[in-house]
């Protein structure tokens, strides 16, 4: 019976009721040790009853460095359903659980050529977790319970969090509990940081409920002084109310002066100390073994002279029970901690060694041997390195810890240093930046090897980059690449330096590209085509000389012939083609690589690719397509913690909202983008340039030319003036400045833009330059410039920019009293704006058309109304369904569950006024 938990139980009932109705839900319980989280989890299982399928697991302190240890225990009941998952997801989960090596059918892995090459995509494991949970809920609702999340290994936690965020209509209730306030596992653990899930703080019982619980525990005749002291000491903590009376005999005051958790540990110490020595040994082995599996615990205990009969006193005292699946379960997780804490070091070493000998060969055996090691051990160090390699291939965290432990056990100094370098690199991959820097500093002090120092500088640079110190990251990488190292290593460092330089300023970009252009890479190096294409694509856009720029397709095919990992090694080519206006190449290549990433399961690169694809779609006037692409990319970026792309994609969506006049939505997205900087980052948000353009477009569309000019002038003359959004924003600055009567404000940006259009050599780019020229004057040349600009769109499909040019030309014609000539241009502009849903510009065109004496048609939809009644995800699913794909096919493509796909289609039909799937082709 639970006292005083009516609110929590109501929340649990709501979660379970939703799952019964086919809706998925998540709830995280937070609270101190002993506050009743586990009791609430047990209560939820009881309330679920036979109508639910229940799977359950808990984090274990000793397994916090073993990748996917918790997840494999949780999902073990569903492994017979792996074949129901899409191939890449199935392979990723099999690799994560050590059931395969994670190779695709062609022998490649789902990783790539970025840091972490060849490693299973962590996102894919999370998506596979979502898929398996959905499969387990296919016949009846599923209750998934995870306790002690603070000790869950990082890889398992990441996978569960991703699945939790994507649960929608599967009938899954995910219930988690995390301990706060005390030792909570490794590093920046989940106990102290928000996890982005719905959560409820479990607090102490009221005095009345605490009194009821205490009375049930010790009876009603407890002396008042003792009762009051126990109530005060327990502070409403249920475990304290049940355990402290046992420790004190319920007749004397509990020991004060210590934190409550410490007093509870002392209470458990006392209960364990009263047991026979052999029973204490068996409990230590069970606490050491993590899972409590009798098949492992009993042989390990037998090696120490202890038999199964010695478990009886612990069972009789209620400290442990043996579950139906033959596991020893402790009454409370703190009891396990107390047993481990009270044991002398030599006893813990002996227990780890005994457990290791009872385990089959594998990572768990290696870890227990490592915890039992008391000095250097070359063979064990080698085994730990193999464990680290497997952890990396499985895409999980834990490689850094294994490499570091291997280094500590390595007798040979050079080998130990090499492993420290690997540990530093792995810590960077795992996002443990402070740990990576400490390991890098230690390794650097132990070696004079040039390559080792270059790799360690790369580790430091990565840490600086993710903290937003872009100039420092750029300098470290440039210096590292300039040392006497292999050109292949130097190329990867320079490509990473280009990324840092992009946010550091124009000159750092030029410095990197100049170095990359002369790097002596062999023709058969997979990075050679990229290293040659990047300078040729970017330097001319910055007004610098460069070699000829062949079509990007040639670079792609050359890279693939040389063995480049696709799509990962080809991502930067998509961005590079945009810099010099090769938008059509970006659209084609990015769409191809996104499809390839879907098929291979290389999901981690998709936000980057989708950002570039959405840019290209926007520039081509395909605003709805851009919104769909960016919305999906944003979801994936959030799921993977890619803060840079969260900021960029959110800002791009703000730009789209500005174009169709959704004022509040634009402001909301702009603020969200600027607030997205990632942990421990002081630098401006990555999407800052796009945000400024978005807000300026909103101002310009609503007639606030002064505000627009201020934003655009800062953007096009500031440190990010070389960014794609800043370059493309120059025509807007020209328009705003001319409307204000201050064309000189746009003079310098226009001169740069004119040089850029000449280098780009694209009809649409020249059309934009001619439009700027027409605005800037002289007035007698304006008409010729407008007409020439409009003619350039005959070979370039840019409907939005063509309509804006027609609008400006029509306005000019009306001002020169040529109303009849103005009408066809204004009418064409209005039709295009309305088709694109560009409401602010449609309103301007309508006003201008009315001013010519021709009544403008009434707008079909009010400003700010979306083009489609469907949400982006509903429209994306409906389009795929219209192509004939099944729900399972769509789910695999969009990384959803089939039931979620069906749910969205069910909601889409009435919005489209249809009743069946077959009608989708007609309405879409």
TAJO-V678727 format. One record per helix or strand of 2 or more residues. SS is the DSSP state (H for helix, E for strand). FROM is the first residue (numbers start at 1). TO is the last residue. If there is no record, write none. Layout:
# TAJO-V678727
ss-><SS;SS>
from-><FROM;FROM>
to-><TO;TO>
This chain:
# TAJO-V678727
ss-><H;E;H;E;H;H;H;H;E;H;H;E;E;H;H;H;H;H;H;H;E;E;H;H;H;H;H;H;H;H;H;H;H;H;H;H;H;H;H;H;H;H;H;H;H;H;H;H;H;H;H;H;H;H;H>
from-><6;25;37;53;61;69;87;122;142;149;154;172;199;207;224;238;260;277;294;308;320;327;333;345;363;378;399;413;433;450;470;487;506;528;552;568;583;603;623;643;663;688;705;724;730;743;763;779;799;819;839;872;887;898;917>
to-><20;31;51;58;63;84;96;136;147;151;166;179;201;218;234;248;273;289;302;316;322;330;342;358;372;393;409;429;444;466;481;504;517;542;561;579;600;619;640;659;675;701;717;728;740;760;776;795;815;836;851;882;894;911;923>
